[in-house]
């Protein structure tokens, strides 16, 4: 599937909202309208560390997104990048869209000489685990979370 990958822009709001809702439904989550619109505003504000890129198909329809952010690290002298969300519409899955989105962030990371690119995946999402197992290196690290 020929794709165009680009930064998320304000004019992409309706398409992003549809994908965001699909992402939330996929994980059985809910997000308030306030959180949703705050997230979108952060993603399209170039000075904010939270960023997004979207994949467009030949018809110029957005079929996937990747959300990521940069932060400092005690282990690197350069910023590191955490990929927080990757989502592809069901009709575009298994066509390389997710891989292209991650490869695009990796390309941007290389251009900007970021120190590291990493992500986490829910241990119960077997499809995501299989996909990320081929898109990135597995590590021995385990993520723990404390609810606040």
C-alpha positions in Angstrom: 0.0 0.0 0.0 1.7 3.3 -1.1 1.6 5.6 1.9 2.4 9.2 2.7 3.6 9.8 6.3 3.4 13.4 7.6 3.0 15.3 10.9 -0.5 15.5 12.3 -2.0 19.0 11.5 -5.0 20.8 12.8 -7.0 20.1 9.6 -6.6 16.4 10.4 -8.8 16.7 13.5 -11.9 14.8 12.4 -9.9 11.9 10.9 -7.7 11.8 14.0 -10.8 11.8 16.3 -12.2 8.8 14.4 -8.9 6.9 14.8 -8.5 7.9 18.4 -12.0 6.5 19.2 -11.1 3.3 17.4 -7.8 3.1 19.4 -9.7 3.6 22.7 -12.3 1.0 21.8 -9.5 -1.5 20.8 -8.1 -1.3 24.3 -11.5 -1.0 26.1 -10.7 2.5 27.3 -12.6 5.7 27.6 -11.3 9.2 27.4 -13.1 12.4 28.4 -13.7 15.0 25.7 -11.4 17.3 27.7 -8.6 14.7 27.6 -9.2 14.0 23.9 -9.1 17.6 22.8 -6.2 18.5 25.1 -4.3 15.6 23.6 -5.0 16.7 20.1 -4.0 20.3 20.9 -0.7 19.0 22.3 -0.1 16.8 19.3 -0.4 19.7 16.8 1.5 22.3 18.8 5.0 22.1 17.4 6.7 23.3 20.6 5.1 20.6 22.7 7.1 17.4 23.3 4.1 15.2 22.5 4.1 14.6 18.8 2.2 12.7 16.1 2.6 11.5 12.6 -0.1 10.0 10.4 -0.2 7.6 7.5 -2.3 8.5 4.5 -3.3 6.0 1.8 -3.5 6.8 -1.9 -6.9 8.4 -1.5 -5.3 10.8 1.1 -7.3 9.2 3.9 -5.6 8.9 7.3 -5.3 5.2 8.0 -3.0 5.2 11.0 -1.1 7.3 13.6 1.9 7.2 15.9 2.1 9.3 19.0 5.5 9.8 20.6 7.3 12.2 22.9 10.8 13.3 23.7 12.4 13.5 27.1 15.7 13.7 28.9 17.4 10.7 30.3 20.1 9.9 32.8 21.5 7.4 30.4 21.9 9.6 27.3 23.2 13.0 26.6 20.6 13.5 23.9 16.9 13.3 24.1 15.2 9.9 23.9 11.9 9.1 22.3 9.1 7.0 23.7 6.5 5.7 21.2 3.3 5.8 23.3 0.5 4.9 20.8 0.4 3.2 17.4 -2.9 2.6 15.7 -4.0 1.5 12.2 -7.5 1.2 11.0 -8.7 -2.4 10.8 -9.1 -2.2 7.0 -5.4 -1.1 6.6 -3.9 -3.6 9.0 -1.3 -6.2 7.8 -0.3 -3.9 5.0 2.8 -2.4 6.5 1.2 0.8 7.8 2.3 0.3 11.5 5.8 -0.6 10.4 6.0 2.5 8.1 4.9 4.7 11.0 7.6 3.3 13.3 10.2 3.4 10.6 9.3 7.1 10.0 9.8 8.0 13.6 13.1 6.1 13.6 14.1 8.1 10.5 13.2 11.3 12.3 15.2 10.1 15.4 18.2 9.5 13.2 18.1 12.9 11.6 17.8 14.5 15.0 20.4 12.2 16.6 18.1 11.2 19.5 19.7 8.8 21.9 17.1 6.0 22.0 13.7 5.0 20.6 11.6 2.7 22.8 8.0 1.6 23.4 5.9 -0.6 25.6 3.0 -3.0 24.6 0.3 -4.4 26.8 1.3 -8.0 27.6 -2.3 -9.2 26.8 -2.3 -7.8 23.2 -0.8 -10.8 21.4 -1.2 -9.1 17.9 0.7 -6.0 19.1 3.4 -8.2 20.8 3.9 -10.1 17.6 4.1 -7.0 15.6 6.5 -5.1 17.8 8.6 -8.2 18.2 9.4 -7.8 14.5 9.6 -3.9 14.5 12.0 -3.5 17.5 14.4 -5.4 19.7 13.0 -7.2 22.7 14.6 -6.4 26.1 14.7 -8.0 29.5 13.1 -5.0 31.1 9.6 -5.2 32.6 7.4 -2.1 33.0 5.7 -1.6 36.3 3.0 1.0 36.9 1.7 2.4 40.1 -1.8 3.8 39.8 -2.3 7.3 41.2 
